[in-house]
Amino acid sequence: GLEVGPLESGAVVDVEAGERNYGRALVAYGDSVGSARYIVQAFHKRGDGFRDVAFSTTDAFGKVTFETSSRGELTLKLGFHDEDNVSDAVGLTREMYRANPRRSTVAPNDRMFLRRYDVSLTHEHRFSSETKLKTLAYAYMLTRTWRRQDWTRTPALGEEYERIVGRIELPSDAIYFKNTNTVLD
């Protein structure tokens, strides 16, 4: 991380790439103006994921701190977080795992979306080196939607399925994906 002192400034750029289209980037800058110190930071990570469970995450924040007196300071922080991920909660049956433990996800239609905004205001007053008072006010708004395709391990006679994964001739191997979704909001 980057910490900015009263007389310092600095920037960080950190980029990483890997297999399965993995990429990560962090950019941060901090400086001071008079007795005020600030930092802004943005982070993004994405990839196709192991078993094709793709993910994408973005996180950004800004923070400014300034003196309110010789013994106090006030900090304002604003933040944003956004995720869009394939979210496989089904897993593999024992037979699927035996046949190929590295196979792609069996539930590529399952997705989780998450977004959060947050703000905080912190005041700290130092009465002495052993005693201080810290006051925090904060608020956030979070939305999460998790869409999961409905499935069963026991097929119903006459019901149509969007697809069947696994071998129906083996007991407990097949997963029957329905044409419906459950949304957890």
C-alpha angles and dihedrals in degrees: 000000000000121000119189120208126199096272102027136088129188148165132211127197116178121173128176134178133185147156124312089040091293116171134167130180132180123186122179136166130184135176143150133241112194106314093338120099126192142179133188122192137179127188130184130179129177142159147146089255133211111306088013093288095149123203139185125185131177124185127177136169143168127204132185126185126188136172118258092184139340087283103035145058138185124216126196118192128184122188142183130190128181130179134180113178141162099241112200110190094160103073127183129303117239091257092049090051092049091050095047122349090187098052120134121269115287091214108051091154093065110102136175122201121189130177128176133181119188140178130184136182118197127184121190124189120187112210091177138337089278100038130057137154119220120191121190130189118179143163134187139179120210130184123183127177120183114186114194125182110234116244142168137200091211113061120217119227111256096011117127120222130206089224142337120225120198132019116309091200092065117075112248095002104102126079115199112209114206128214091249137080135211115218117205105198 
